[in-house]
Amino acid sequence: MKTLKDVSIGQTVKVKKLTGEGPVKRRIMDMGITKGVEIYVRKVAPLGDPVEVTVRGYELSLRKADAEIIEVE
């Protein structure tokens, strides 16, 4: 299982599923990250937190913990 946290800078991946539950999953879906959407990894901070991505044409910063629940392919 590959998560958004494992993706290298410059790669584009497709969301397979969100493994989290409750408010965290809802918040991620509210940000436009849903099944089938493409995510481009722009930048990762030196310590890996946060991860900067482009989703649906806008830029977003995600915490490592949030990136871990986004399963990608």
DORO-797194 format. One record per residue: x, y, z of N, C-alpha, C, O, CB in turn. Coordinates in nm, 4 decimals. Glycine has a CB too. Example, Ala and Ser with C-alpha at 12.3 -4.5 7.8 and 13.67 -1.06 7.14 Angstrom:
2
SITE         nx         ny         nz        cax        cay        caz         cx         cy         cz         ox         oy         oz        cbx        cby        cbz
SITE     1.3190    -0.5690     0.7800     1.2300    -0.4500     0.7800     1.3200    -0.3300     0.7800     1.4236    -0.3319     0.8465     1.1308    -0.4473     0.9046
SITE     1.2850    -0.2250     0.7080     1.3670    -0.1060     0.7140     1.2900     0.0030     0.7870     1.3409     0.1138     0.8039     1.4084    -0.0598     0.5725
END
This chain:
73
SITE         nx         ny         nz        cax        cay        caz         cx         cy         cz         ox         oy         oz        cbx        cby        cbz
SITE     0.0837    -0.1196     0.0000     0.0000     0.0000     0.0000     0.0874     0.1249     0.0000     0.1731     0.1420     0.0867    -0.0948     0.0004     0.1218
SITE     0.0651     0.2106    -0.0965     0.1427     0.3330    -0.1090     0.0563     0.4512    -0.0658    -0.0580     0.4648    -0.1095     0.1941     0.3518    -0.2547
SITE     0.1113     0.5359     0.0196     0.0358     0.6533     0.0623     0.1002     0.7793     0.0055     0.2114     0.7748    -0.0472     0.0282     0.6608     0.2169
SITE     0.0304     0.8902     0.0166     0.0809     1.0180    -0.0345     0.2133     1.0545     0.0320     0.2956     1.1241    -0.0274    -0.0224     1.1299    -0.0117
SITE     0.2338     1.0083     0.1537     0.3576     1.0365     0.2264     0.4799     0.9758     0.1575     0.5906     1.0281     0.1702     0.3474     0.9839     0.3689
SITE     0.4604     0.8657     0.0847     0.5720     0.7952     0.0200     0.6071     0.8485    -0.1187     0.7068     0.8068    -0.1777     0.5393     0.6494     0.0092
SITE     0.5258     0.9403    -0.1711     0.5445     0.9892    -0.3075     0.6593     1.0899    -0.3144     0.6736     1.1754    -0.2270     0.4150     1.0532    -0.3594
SITE     0.7410     1.0784    -0.4197     0.8545     1.1697    -0.4367     0.8100     1.3028    -0.4958     0.7039     1.3134    -0.5575     0.9614     1.1061    -0.5261
SITE     0.8942     1.4043    -0.4753     0.8673     1.5377    -0.5300     0.8626     1.5281    -0.6824     0.9448     1.4603    -0.7440     0.9760     1.6409    -0.4838
SITE     0.7654     1.5969    -0.7421     0.7548     1.5998    -0.8875     0.6668     1.4899    -0.9451     0.6412     1.4885    -1.0655     0.8904     1.5899    -0.9473
SITE     0.6205     1.3987    -0.8620     0.5352     1.2905    -0.9110     0.3877     1.3286    -0.9040     0.3455     1.4045    -0.8168     0.5600     1.1629    -0.8307
SITE     0.3110     1.2747    -0.9969     0.1665     1.2922    -0.9948     0.1058     1.1551    -0.9683     0.1400     1.0573    -1.0348     0.1129     1.3547    -1.1295
SITE     0.0165     1.1486    -0.8716    -0.0472     1.0215    -0.8366    -0.1984     1.0381    -0.8348    -0.2508     1.1494    -0.8329     0.0031     0.9704    -0.6995
SITE    -0.2666     0.9246    -0.8354    -0.4121     0.9246    -0.8344    -0.4589     0.8667    -0.7014    -0.4055     0.7659    -0.6551    -0.4698     0.8434    -0.9549
SITE    -0.5581     0.9299    -0.6402    -0.6083     0.8832    -0.5112    -0.6866     0.7537    -0.5300    -0.7794     0.7472    -0.6107    -0.6970     0.9911    -0.4444
SITE    -0.6482     0.6507    -0.4547    -0.7172     0.5231    -0.4604    -0.8271     0.5199    -0.3545    -0.9422     0.4876    -0.3838    -0.6182     0.4060    -0.4404
SITE    -0.7895     0.5544    -0.2294    -0.8901     0.5648    -0.1251    -0.8360     0.6370    -0.0029    -0.7150     0.6506     0.0149    -0.9399     0.4271    -0.0864
SITE    -0.9279     0.6831     0.0807    -0.8902     0.7490     0.2054    -0.9129     0.6482     0.3175    -1.0233     0.5962     0.3339    -0.9728     0.8820     0.2291
SITE    -0.8071     0.6210     0.3948    -0.8185     0.5186     0.4977    -0.8623     0.5722     0.6330    -0.9007     0.4948     0.7207    -0.6883     0.4487     0.5127
SITE    -0.8570     0.7035     0.6510    -0.8952     0.7616     0.7799    -1.0452     0.7554     0.8008    -1.1200     0.7095     0.7145    -0.8475     0.9060     0.7898
SITE    -1.0878     0.8026     0.9178    -1.2315     0.8074     0.9417    -1.2690     0.9298     1.0231    -1.1832     0.9962     1.0813    -1.2780     0.6811     1.0126
SITE    -1.3980     0.9585     1.0266    -1.4477     1.0697     1.1072    -1.4077     1.2062     1.0534    -1.3984     1.2261     0.9323    -1.3986     1.0559     1.2474
SITE    -1.3843     1.2998     1.1445    -1.3591     1.4396     1.1078    -1.2356     1.4590     1.0191    -1.2347     1.5467     0.9327    -1.3433     1.5219     1.2326
SITE    -1.1315     1.3775     1.0401    -1.0091     1.3919     0.9606    -1.0376     1.3608     0.8140    -0.9990     1.4364     0.7249    -0.8975     1.2991     1.0145
SITE    -1.1052     1.2495     0.7902    -1.1390     1.2092     0.6540    -1.2303     1.3136     0.5889    -1.2117     1.3488     0.4725    -1.2070     1.0702     0.6538
SITE    -1.3277     1.3623     0.6634    -1.4206     1.4645     0.6147    -1.3445     1.5911     0.5738    -1.3722     1.6498     0.4692    -1.5261     1.4979     0.7230
SITE    -1.2483     1.6327     0.6572    -1.1709     1.7540     0.6293    -1.0890     1.7381     0.5008    -1.0805     1.8304     0.4199    -1.0779     1.7869     0.7479
SITE    -1.0293     1.6209     0.4834    -0.9502     1.5952     0.3629    -1.0397     1.5958     0.2392    -1.0018     1.6490     0.1349    -0.8758     1.4604     0.3746
SITE    -1.1589     1.5362     0.2513    -1.2529     1.5373     0.1388    -1.2999     1.6794     0.1088    -1.3196     1.7151    -0.0074    -1.3738     1.4467     0.1686
SITE    -1.3178     1.7600     0.2123    -1.3584     1.8997     0.1936    -1.2516     1.9797     0.1193    -1.2826     2.0788     0.0531    -1.3875     1.9650     0.3291
SITE    -1.1261     1.9366     0.1303    -1.0164     2.0047     0.0604    -1.0107     1.9641    -0.0869    -0.9266     2.0138    -0.1618    -0.8821     1.9734     0.1285
SITE    -1.0996     1.8744    -0.1284    -1.1035     1.8345    -0.2687    -1.0285     1.7069    -0.2981    -1.0162     1.6672    -0.4140    -1.0489     1.9428    -0.3530
SITE    -0.9783     1.6423    -0.1951    -0.9059     1.5169    -0.2151    -1.0054     1.4021    -0.2009    -1.0419     1.3620    -0.0903    -0.7872     1.5021    -0.1131
SITE    -1.0481     1.3506    -0.3162    -1.1447     1.2416    -0.3172    -1.0938     1.1323    -0.4104    -0.9969     1.1529    -0.4834    -1.2857     1.2915    -0.3611
SITE    -1.1580     1.0179    -0.4082    -1.1177     0.9041    -0.4909    -1.1112     0.9431    -0.6385    -1.2034     1.0049    -0.6916    -1.2150     0.7869    -0.4715
SITE    -1.0010     0.9061    -0.7039    -0.9871     0.9299    -0.8471    -0.9232     1.0627    -0.8842    -0.8868     1.0824    -1.0002    -1.1193     0.9219    -0.9102
SITE    -0.9085     1.1549    -0.7888    -0.8512     1.2853    -0.8207    -0.6982     1.2730    -0.8284    -0.6383     1.1915    -0.7582    -0.8933     1.3919    -0.7143
SITE    -0.6360     1.3549    -0.9144    -0.4908     1.3497    -0.9281    -0.4257     1.4513    -0.8362    -0.4739     1.5636    -0.8215    -0.4488     1.3748    -1.0735
SITE    -0.3159     1.4109    -0.7747    -0.2407     1.4979    -0.6839    -0.0973     1.5063    -0.7337    -0.0331     1.4044    -0.7591    -0.2457     1.4451    -0.5362
SITE    -0.0478     1.6292    -0.7476     0.0910     1.6524    -0.7884     0.1688     1.6970    -0.6653     0.1310     1.7942    -0.6000     0.1006     1.7594    -0.9036
SITE     0.2770     1.6267    -0.6332     0.3582     1.6612    -0.5160     0.4605     1.7660    -0.5576     0.5529     1.7375    -0.6338     0.4290     1.5346    -0.4560
SITE     0.4428     1.8888    -0.5061     0.5289     2.0008    -0.5421     0.6552     2.0091    -0.4589     0.7646     2.0288    -0.5117     0.4535     2.1282    -0.5293
SITE     0.6394     1.9940    -0.3287     0.7501     2.0213    -0.2387     0.7290     1.9462    -0.1075     0.6158     1.9269    -0.0630     0.7641     2.1730    -0.2134
SITE     0.8394     1.9045    -0.0466     0.8314     1.8425     0.0851     0.9293     1.9188     0.1739     1.0453     1.9372     0.1370     0.8645     1.6866     0.0801
SITE     0.8834     1.9630     0.2902     0.9694     2.0373     0.3826     1.0864     1.9487     0.4266     1.0754     1.8262     0.4218     0.8883     2.0865     0.5063
SITE     1.1986     2.0089     0.4695     1.3187     1.9328     0.5056     1.2940     1.8151     0.5997     1.3558     1.7098     0.5835     1.4171     2.0244     0.5685
SITE     1.2065     1.8305     0.6961     1.1804     1.7199     0.7880     1.0599     1.6359     0.7453     1.0124     1.5508     0.8204     1.1582     1.7735     0.9282
SITE     1.0118     1.6611     0.6243     0.9006     1.5823     0.5709     0.7628     1.6340     0.6085     0.6616     1.5747     0.5711     0.9132     1.4424     0.6169
SITE     0.7585     1.7429     0.6815     0.6309     1.7972     0.7273     0.6293     1.9480     0.7086     0.7188     2.0117     0.7643     0.6053     1.7608     0.8750
SITE     0.5406     2.0109     0.6389     0.4314     1.9513     0.5628     0.4721     1.9143     0.4201     0.5840     1.9405     0.3760     0.3143     2.0463     0.5592
SITE     0.3778     1.8531     0.3505     0.3952     1.8168     0.2094     0.3118     1.9165     0.1302     0.1939     1.9362     0.1598     0.3515     1.6658     0.1796
SITE     0.3718     1.9794     0.0301     0.2961     2.0740    -0.0527     0.2524     2.0042    -0.1809     0.3341     1.9475    -0.2535     0.3812     2.2010    -0.0853
SITE     0.1223     2.0092    -0.2074     0.0677     1.9414    -0.3247    -0.0216     2.0354    -0.4044    -0.0650     2.1394    -0.3548    -0.0108     1.8164    -0.2831
SITE    -0.0480     1.9968    -0.5288    -0.1440     2.0688    -0.6114    -0.2586     1.9727    -0.6396    -0.2382     1.8632    -0.6921    -0.0783     2.1222    -0.7449
SITE    -0.3793     2.0152    -0.6039    -0.4994     1.9337    -0.6227    -0.6043     2.0200    -0.6899    -0.6306     2.1319    -0.6457    -0.5522     1.8762    -0.4868
SITE    -0.6649     1.9685    -0.7973    -0.7711     2.0419    -0.8672    -0.7341     2.1868    -0.8978    -0.8185     2.2763    -0.8917    -0.8974     2.0393    -0.7848
SITE    -0.6069     2.2085    -0.9308    -0.5642     2.3422    -0.9717    -0.5296     2.4383    -0.8592    -0.4990     2.5544    -0.8863    -0.6693     2.4025    -1.0527
SITE    -0.5333     2.3944    -0.7341    -0.4889     2.4851    -0.6282    -0.3871     2.4169    -0.5387    -0.3797     2.2942    -0.5317    -0.6082     2.5337    -0.5450
SITE    -0.3080     2.5001    -0.4697    -0.2011     2.4480    -0.3858    -0.2488     2.4246    -0.2437    -0.3327     2.4977    -0.1910    -0.0829     2.5429    -0.3861
SITE    -0.1934     2.3214    -0.1837    -0.2384     2.2769    -0.0540    -0.1187     2.2249     0.0251    -0.0293     2.1623    -0.0318    -0.3473     2.1685    -0.0679
SITE    -0.1164     2.2501     0.1541    -0.0134     2.1920     0.2403    -0.0806     2.0903     0.3317    -0.1812     2.1195     0.3962     0.0612     2.3026     0.3236
SITE    -0.0234     1.9711     0.3359    -0.0799     1.8642     0.4183     0.0205     1.8192     0.5230     0.1399     1.8090     0.4949    -0.1226     1.7452     0.3313
SITE    -0.0272     1.7927     0.6422     0.0599     1.7365     0.7451     0.0925     1.5925     0.7066     0.0182     1.5272     0.6332    -0.0072     1.7434     0.8870
SITE     0.2047     1.5456     0.7577     0.2468     1.4086     0.7289     0.1402     1.3083     0.7729     0.1138     1.2103     0.7032     0.3804     1.3778     0.7984
SITE     0.0795     1.3333     0.8883    -0.0238     1.2433     0.9407    -0.1437     1.2360     0.8470    -0.2047     1.1302     0.8317    -0.0690     1.2890     1.0796
SITE    -0.1777     1.3498     0.7835    -0.2895     1.3518     0.6888    -0.2503     1.2804     0.5591    -0.3311     1.2077     0.5013    -0.3332     1.4977     0.6589
SITE    -0.1269     1.3010     0.5138    -0.0791     1.2385     0.3902    -0.0774     1.0860     0.4032    -0.0931     1.0142     0.3044     0.0617     1.2902     0.3549
SITE    -0.0583     1.0383     0.5250    -0.0515     0.8941     0.5485    -0.1836     0.8215     0.5267    -0.1838     0.7025     0.4954    -0.0045     0.8686     0.6875
SITE    -0.2956     0.8908     0.5426    -0.4240     0.8222     0.5264    -0.4762     0.8289     0.3828    -0.5836     0.7766     0.3530    -0.5268     0.8822     0.6208
SITE    -0.3994     0.8937     0.2933    -0.4404     0.9033     0.1527    -0.3668     0.7959     0.0735    -0.2472     0.8076     0.0468    -0.4110     1.0460     0.0942
SITE    -0.4402     0.6908     0.0364    -0.3814     0.5810    -0.0399    -0.3816     0.6197    -0.1876    -0.4835     0.6624    -0.2418    -0.4595     0.4470    -0.0164
SITE    -0.2636     0.6036    -0.2529    -0.2514     0.6450    -0.3929    -0.1974     0.5329    -0.4804    -0.1486     0.4309    -0.4317    -0.1611     0.7669    -0.4042
SITE    -0.2078     0.5553    -0.6122    -0.1488     0.4600    -0.7074    -0.0769     0.5343    -0.8179    -0.0206     0.4718    -0.9078    -0.2567     0.3677    -0.7673
END
